[in-house]
């Protein structure tokens, strides 16, 4: 039996419990009402009998008849008429020695009265239940006194128990009808409540829900990913400790749902949580972390209805740093590969010049190439002892030459050791230079495309090979200055600039083509790194994009 009950749902258990409780309550109420009704009926019968008996005892006609020679002949018709008029089962008038003068059954006249008369002989009126010749009855016994106060006779009036039970039966019908109606209404109310509970608990029992709660609570605190639950009305229901750390929420979870729009969440991420839309591996940058967000809509397992969304947050901050460092190493590797290819071509050129007997030209060519490369390296190395920044800029210079972009580096000779986290410098400088080169490269591509089109048009017209289309060579300027308190990084280009300066560092904003993977993250990472270092960023167009970063060196030296 216990195993069967454990398999019941909460709704079924509550329904059975409520019906049983209502049934017990109805039974107790019915018994109480029955006893109360019986008591009321007995009291009514006693009151009625006392009223009739007292009226008979106070009637002078009765007192005079008792003193006559044949009292029965006078009193019997009177008693019978009075019984009919008052719905009384019997009115017995007797002498003090119990001899009956009246009775519903004339054969009982002259015989002794069955019942208690002693209090009446003492002048007291009383009621009792006694089994006489008509069966058990509720009776009132009253003394009949003469003018001198002497008891000359006694009158007993009463109602039989059978008639009392008949009167009680009418009341019991109402009592039982009320009990049945109460039981039915209670059962219907319990059934409606059980239906509601079955819907909200999905028909699960308390043991199953207890296990589910324990499992869910364990999972909520054990997973390393952030987990956020939002209902269909855009209210935050639940989140784990990791999500609280990512989103800056209190670790003490609220007891009531809180609208997402009322929380101080990063703008884009807060908008996603409030929207209820699906998201797959979308990258969001908060002031402290880089998060990969997945959001799915949850639907109830019963009747299909949207319950809300479940959002997971994965921390990719460290991975993003490693990716940036890997990208820097890849840039250096590509630069070395490109230089190897260029040096091979230049070496073949020098060998060919020597074979042609033009030794001096070979020497001049080699010296010129050495001077160009050495000049860039010397300008970087002379600025101080920041090897990561030097290596990054050397790699970006080689990458710029390969892409046909002029990268102009203006480094303060007083740069020296900065005391800044190398990975943060790589993130800031690398992303700004990459963004600038990506911004000017489409301008070069469009110019070359236009030149080719003009050349084709000139050839088709039978003219010269087409006049050269005047265009400014793509150029990126990197300026790094140091003063007593700040490091100032300024990266500018001669591209078309930012379409919207206010959104430059927002997640998803990019100067790249729409089909480029990872677009819209680099500048947001720059902003995040600058904030971590306690710096500030300024963006404007002049006319190309100009980004200025100020980093406090005092904070870096103190740390």
Secondary structure, DSSP 8 states (H G I E B T S, - for coil): -HHHHHTS-HHHHHHHHHHHHHHHHHHHHHHHHHHHHHHHHHHHHHHHHHHHHHHHHT-HHHHHHHTSS-HHHHHHHHHHHHHHHHT-SEEEEE-TT-BBS--SSGGGTTSB--S--HHHHTT--EEEEEEETTEEEEEEEEEEE-TTS-EEEEEEEEEEHHHHHHHHHHHHHHHHHHHHHHHHHHHHHHHHHHHHHHHHHTT--HHHHHHHHHHHHHHHHH-SSEEEEEETTSEEEEE-HHHHHHHT--SS--SS-EEGGGS---HHHHHHHHHT--EEEEEEE-SS-EEEEEEEEEE-SSS--EEEEEEEEEE-HHHHHHHHHHHHHHHHHHHHHHHHHHHHHHHHHHHHHHHTT-HHHHHHHHHHHHHHHHHHHHHHHTT-S-HHHHHHHHHHHHHHHHHT-EEEEEE-TT-----S-HHHHHHHHHHHHHHHHHHHHHHHHHHHHHHHHHHHHHHHTTSSS---------EEEEEEEE-SSEEEEEEEESS---S-GGGTTSTT--SS-TTSTTTTSHHHHHHHHHHHTT-EEEEEESSSEEEEEEEEHHHHHH-
